[in-house]
Amino acid sequence: MKTALQFIVLSFTALVFLSGSGVQSAHASEDPIRVAALLDLSGHYSQFGLETKQAMELGLSETKKIDVRFFDTKGDLKTAEQKLNEVIQQGGYTVVVTLASWISNGLAAKIKSNHLLQMAVGSAVFDHADQKNCVRFTGDVGREIQYLTNYLQSYNKVAVMYFNNDYGISWNNALKSTLGSKLVKSIAYTDTDVDFTHPLNEVKAVHPDALALISTREAVQIAKQASKIRIQSRMFGTRPTLTAPLLAEPTARGLMFSYPDLNETLPIFASFKRKYGYRMSAFGAEGYDLIKSLDRFCRHGKKNKVLFANYQNRTYDGALGRITFNENAQADYDYTICVLQNGTWGKMKR
């Protein structure tokens, strides 16, 4: 009888132990993926970083499987490196989100060497795709340029003003290659410049039919100052040229720019407008699709290499439209040409 009682007690104890272990394992498997988002939240490109953050937060409200902490890079590579060091020292992260081409490129090697998965937004120029450690949600500059040059080719003389960083230099080189002798003037500037009188006078001197601005919020000052000295060229821009101040600037009306063909029928666009009071752009779309796709693909594993593999050669329908990720997990999707009109933007009809 005593032996039987001991057997029952031992069996019950083992059952409790095993059940407890099962619960702990289940909880461990349900731990959220920890993500460090390195965004410009207060620097020159803060409009894009803040919108990306807002859209990511809306995506996070729809899942419990992802935990994101935001870090402010101020749009500066050295600051971004410092923030990445903090992330590495803290430990426990699986994914690092980077914004801006120069930051995504500058941090790629260190992110990989520390066994973290990189996810890049707002990064049309990325030189480390062959490392197979970065899921990029920004379409490549080479893809976007096809849409813009279809319009620029119809002009005999084109001038370009571009900010002197990875993004601007790549665009300028691509336009030189595509437009050939039609590109009559190319001028670089720093993205903190505010007086563009001298370069604009250089542009005016060659009498271009079109002026392409590879720029961001400084495009407002360029448009104003170009109007003041009576430059009559048709103005064009690219994805980051679109900013809230530009939408409000009368002299920028009619500016045309290449842009992702967003799927604005999705509820996220109306939700974003209700919550934040303005229309979500491509930067918000990238941030939202990052969270939603990660939420879906993490079901197959949460290790960084597994997550990367889940994006390879896959398609995802999101705010950016239908995204096709290649073998290096680099996104591709359709673009269109938009035009600024009446304080907003719309697609051009050809």
C-alpha positions in Angstrom: 0.0 0.0 0.0 2.8 2.3 0.9 4.6 1.5 -2.3 1.5 2.2 -4.3 1.0 5.6 -2.6 4.6 6.6 -3.3 4.1 5.7 -6.9 1.0 7.8 -7.2 2.7 10.8 -5.5 5.7 10.5 -7.8 3.6 10.2 -10.9 1.5 13.3 -9.9 4.7 15.3 -9.2 6.2 14.3 -12.6 2.9 15.3 -14.3 2.9 18.7 -12.7 6.6 19.2 -13.6 6.0 18.2 -17.2 2.9 20.3 -17.4 4.7 23.3 -16.0 7.5 22.8 -18.5 5.0 22.7 -21.3 3.5 26.0 -20.2 6.9 27.6 -19.9 7.9 26.4 -23.4 4.6 27.7 -24.8 5.2 31.1 -23.2 8.8 31.2 -24.4 7.6 30.5 -28.0 5.1 33.3 -27.7 7.7 35.9 -26.6 7.4 38.8 -29.0 10.1 39.6 -31.6 12.1 42.6 -30.2 12.8 45.2 -32.8 15.0 48.3 -32.5 13.8 51.0 -34.9 16.5 53.6 -35.7 14.6 56.5 -37.2 15.2 60.2 -37.7 12.7 61.6 -35.2 14.1 65.1 -34.8 16.6 65.9 -37.6 16.4 67.1 -41.2 14.4 64.1 -42.3 12.2 63.9 -39.2 9.0 64.1 -41.2 9.7 60.8 -42.8 10.9 59.2 -39.5 7.9 60.4 -37.5 5.5 59.2 -40.2 7.2 55.8 -40.3 7.0 55.6 -36.5 3.3 56.5 -36.6 2.4 53.9 -39.2 4.5 51.2 -37.4 2.6 52.0 -34.2 -0.7 51.5 -36.0 0.5 48.1 -37.2 1.7 47.2 -33.7 -1.8 47.9 -32.3 -3.0 44.9 -34.4 -0.5 42.4 -33.1 1.1 41.2 -29.8 3.9 39.3 -31.5 6.2 42.3 -32.0 7.8 44.6 -29.5 9.4 47.8 -31.0 11.6 50.3 -29.3 12.3 53.6 -31.2 15.7 55.3 -31.2 16.3 58.8 -32.7 19.2 58.9 -35.2 18.6 62.6 -36.1 19.3 61.5 -39.7 23.0 61.4 -38.8 25.2 58.3 -39.3 27.4 58.8 -36.3 24.4 59.2 -34.1 22.9 56.1 -35.7 26.1 54.1 -34.9 25.8 55.2 -31.2 22.2 54.1 -31.1 23.1 50.7 -32.7 25.8 50.3 -30.0 23.2 50.8 -27.3 21.0 48.2 -29.0 23.8 45.7 -29.1 24.8 46.3 -25.5 21.2 46.0 -24.3 20.9 42.6 -26.1 17.7 40.7 -26.7 16.9 42.3 -30.1 16.3 40.3 -33.3 15.7 43.0 -35.8 17.1 46.5 -36.4 15.1 48.9 -38.6 17.1 51.6 -40.4 15.9 54.6 -42.3 17.9 56.6 -45.0 20.3 55.1 -47.5 23.5 56.4 -45.9 22.5 55.1 -42.5 21.3 51.7 -43.9 24.5 51.3 -45.8 26.7 52.6 -43.0 25.3 50.2 -40.4 24.8 47.1 -42.6 28.1 45.3 -41.8 27.9 45.9 -38.0 24.2 44.7 -37.9 25.1 41.5 -39.6 28.3 40.9 -37.6 26.2 41.1 -34.4 23.7 38.5 -35.7 20.8 40.9 -36.1 18.5 41.1 -39.0 18.3 44.5 -40.8 15.1 45.9 -42.2 15.5 49.0 -44.3 12.9 51.7 -45.0 13.3 55.0 -46.9 16.5 53.5 -48.4 16.3 53.6 -52.2 20.1 53.1 -52.5 21.5 50.0 -50.7 24.9 48.4 -51.6 24.9 45.4 -49.3 22.0 43.2 -50.6 24.4 40.4 -51.4 25.1 40.0 -47.7 21.6 38.4 -47.5 20.9 40.1 -44.2 18.6 43.0 -45.0 14.9 43.0 -45.9 14.4 46.2 -47.8 11.0 47.7 -48.2 12.1 50.6 -50.4 12.1 50.0 -54.2 15.5 50.5 -55.7 16.5 53.8 -57.4 17.1 51.9 -60.6 13.5 50.9 -60.7 12.0 54.3 -59.8 14.1 56.2 -62.4 12.5 54.3 -65.2 9.2 56.1 -64.5 10.7 59.6 -64.1 12.9 59.4 -67.2 9.9 58.4 -69.3 8.7 62.0 -68.7 12.1 63.7 -68.8 13.0 62.1 -72.1 10.4 64.3 -73.8 12.4 67.4 -72.8 15.4 68.6 -74.9 17.3 70.2 -72.0 17.2 68.9 -68.4 19.0 70.3 -65.3 19.4 68.5 -62.0 19.9 69.8 -58.5 20.6 67.0 -55.9 21.7 66.7 -52.3 25.2 65.4 -51.9 24.6 62.0 -50.2 24.2 58.4 -51.3 20.7 58.9 -52.5 21.3 62.1 -54.4 24.6 60.9 -56.0 23.0 57.7 -57.2 20.1 59.6 -58.8 22.4 62.0 -60.5 24.6 59.3 -61.9 21.5 57.4 -63.1 20.1 60.5 -64.8 23.4 61.2 -66.5 23.5 57.6 -67.8 19.9 57.7 -69.0 19.5 61.2 -70.4 23.0 61.6 -72.0 23.4 64.9 -73.7 20.0 66.1 -72.7 21.3 66.6 -69.2 22.8 70.1 -69.6 23.5 71.0 -65.9 24.0 69.0 -62.7 24.5 70.8 -59.4 25.1 69.2 -55.9 24.3 71.0 -52.6 24.3 70.0 -49.0 20.9 69.2 -47.5 21.2 71.9 -44.9 21.6 74.7 -47.5 18.9 77.4 -47.4 20.1 79.9 -50.0 20.0 78.4 -53.5 20.4 81.7 -55.4 23.8 80.9 -56.9 23.0 77.3 -58.2 19.6 78.4 -59.5 21.3 81.2 -61.5 23.6 78.6 -62.9 20.5 76.6 -63.9 18.8 79.6 -65.4 21.9 80.4 -67.5 21.5 77.1 -69.5 17.8 77.6 -70.1 16.5 74.1 -69.3 13.1 72.9 -70.2 12.9 70.8 -67.1 14.5 70.9 -63.6 14.7 67.7 -61.6 15.0 68.1 -57.9 16.6 65.2 -56.0 15.7 66.8 -52.7 13.5 66.7 -49.7 12.1 69.6 -47.5 14.6 72.1 -49.0 12.6 71.7 -52.3 10.3 74.4 -50.8 13.0 77.0 -50.7 14.3 75.9 -54.2 10.8 76.3 -55.6 10.3 79.8 -54.0 13.7 81.0 -55.1 13.4 79.6 -58.6 10.1 81.5 -59.0 11.6 84.7 -57.7 14.3 84.7 -60.4 11.7 83.7 -63.0 12.9 80.2 -63.9 10.2 78.8 -66.1 11.4 75.2 -66.3 8.9 72.4 -65.5 9.9 71.0 -62.1 10.2 67.3 -61.3 11.0 65.4 -58.1 11.3 61.9 -56.6 9.8 60.2 -53.6 11.3 62.2 -50.7 10.6 65.5 -52.5 7.0 65.2 -51.3 6.7 66.9 -47.9 3.9 68.7 -46.1 5.5 72.2 -46.5 5.8 71.5 -50.3 2.1 70.7 -50.5 1.4 74.1 -49.0 3.8 76.0 -51.3 1.9 77.8 -54.2 5.1 78.0 -56.4 5.4 74.2 -56.3 2.0 73.6 -57.8 2.3 71.4 -60.8 5.6 69.7 -59.7 5.6 66.1 -61.0 7.4 63.3 -59.1 7.9 59.6 -59.3 6.2 57.7 -56.5 5.1 54.2 -55.4 1.6 53.3 -56.7 0.1 52.9 -53.2 -2.9 50.8 -52.5 -4.9 53.6 -50.9 -8.1 51.4 -50.8 -6.8 49.6 -47.7 -8.3 50.7 -44.4 -5.0 51.8 -43.0 -5.0 54.9 -45.0 -8.3 56.1 -43.6 -7.2 55.0 -40.1 -4.0 57.0 -40.4 -5.8 60.1 -41.6 -8.3 59.9 -38.7 -5.6 59.4 -36.1 -2.9 61.8 -37.3 -4.8 64.3 -39.5 -2.9 64.0 -42.7 -2.6 61.7 -45.7 -0.2 58.7 -45.3 2.6 58.7 -47.8 5.0 56.0 -49.0 7.1 56.3 -45.9 4.1 55.4 -43.7 3.2 52.6 -46.1 6.7 51.1 -45.8 6.6 51.2 -42.0 3.1 49.7 -41.9 4.0 46.9 -44.3 7.1 46.1 -42.4 5.1 45.4 -39.2 2.3 43.5 -40.9 4.5 41.4 -43.0 6.8 40.6 -40.1 3.7 39.6 -38.1 2.7 37.2 -40.8 6.1 35.7 -41.7 7.3 35.3 -38.1 4.8 32.4 -37.7 7.4 30.2 -39.4 10.2 31.1 -37.0 11.7 34.0 -35.1 15.4 33.6 -35.6 17.0 36.3 -37.8 18.1 33.8 -40.5 14.7 32.2 -40.6 12.9 35.5 -40.8 15.2 36.6 -43.7 14.5 33.3 -45.5 10.7 33.8 -45.1 11.0 37.0 -47.2 13.1 35.5 -50.0 11.3 35.1 -53.3 8.0 35.9 -51.7 5.1 38.3 -52.5 3.1 40.4 -50.1 0.1 42.5 -50.7 0.2 45.6 -48.6 -0.1 49.4 -48.5 2.7 49.6 -51.1 0.7 47.5 -53.4 1.9 44.0 -54.4 5.5 43.7 -53.2 7.8 41.1 -54.7 10.9 40.3 -52.7 13.8 38.8 -54.7 16.3 36.2 -53.5 18.1 39.0 -51.5 14.8 40.0 -49.9 14.8 43.4 -51.8 11.4 44.8 -52.5 10.0 45.7 -55.9 6.6 47.2 -56.7 4.9 49.4 -59.2 5.5 53.2 -59.4 3.5 56.0 -61.0 4.0 59.7 -61.7 2.1 62.1 -59.4 1.6 65.8 -59.5 1.1 68.4 -56.8 -2.3 70.1 -57.0 -4.6 72.0 -54.6 -2.6 71.1 -51.5 -2.4 67.4 -52.2 -1.1 65.0 -54.8 -2.7 62.8 -57.5 -1.7 60.4 -60.2 -0.9 61.8 -63.6 -3.1 60.6 -66.4 -1.2 59.8 -69.6 
